[in-house]
């Protein structure tokens, strides 16, 4: 299992209690992919720039797609640029992939059996592994869960590259929240103008 997939499982498991914004989750998943690709030696970081390495299959379909999507020409993109580009719709891609491999199922409506409800995790070894990683307080997974807004800030030490990626993830999530707040304020101001007429 990859950190990104474990993160998606943990978020789906916890999301019933505390919903996570899809945009936030997509950015955090894109950051988790960078960390997974670092571990797989499919990329290296030079400061905050992503330097692609030789392509080699990771065994995970979405992670292989991420490796193929790396910019392979100078100037290489920054981690933040990657988060915004790769993160577009990534949470939905992970939910679909979890369903495709049988780790989730859609709950059925009681009155209309064919109408599907929300996605729920099935009991599986992958779910238990993700929960064990979270319960063990693994610093990288804990930091990603925290960035998604459903966990406390981790106490463990992080490697320099992981710290760089997680700082970019935190900045991107804060920027997205600022955009949301600005939109709410602009919409409220627009509504007030129309009420005045």
C-alpha positions, 0 to 999 in steps of 0.5 A: 500500500502507498501512503496516498492510498492509506490516507484516502482510506483513513479519511474515508473512515473518519469522514463520517464524523468530520467531513473533509473538503474535496479540494483539501483532500486532493491537495493532500493526496497529491502531496502524499504521492510526491512522498510515495514517489520519493520513497520509490526513487521516481523523483528527487527534490532540489529545494522545492523543485521536483526532479524526475528520475527514471520511470519504473513501475511502482505497482500502484496504478495511480502512483504510476500515473503520477510518475508519468505526469511529472514535468521532465523538462527544465525548469522543473515544477515546484512542489506547490505547482505539482499540488495544484496541477495533480490535485485537480479531482484527485480525491474522486480518482482515489475514491473511484480506485478504492471502489474498483479494487474492492476496498469500498462499496456504495451503501444501498438505499432502504426504500429504493434498493437500486439508488446508491448512497455514500461510499463506505469502506469494507473490512479488508487487510488494506483498511486494517493496515491503514488504521495500524499506521495511523494508530502507530502515529507514523509522522508522515501519515499523521502530518498528512491527516492533520493537513486534511483537517482531521487530526492533530499536529504530529509530534514526530521528526520528519526528513528534510524532503518530507518537511518540504513537501508537507510545508507546501501542502500546508500552504496550498490548503491554507491558500484554498481556504483563503479563496473559499473565504474570499468567495463567501465574502464576495457572495455576501456583498453581492447579495447585499447589493441586490437587497438594496435594490 
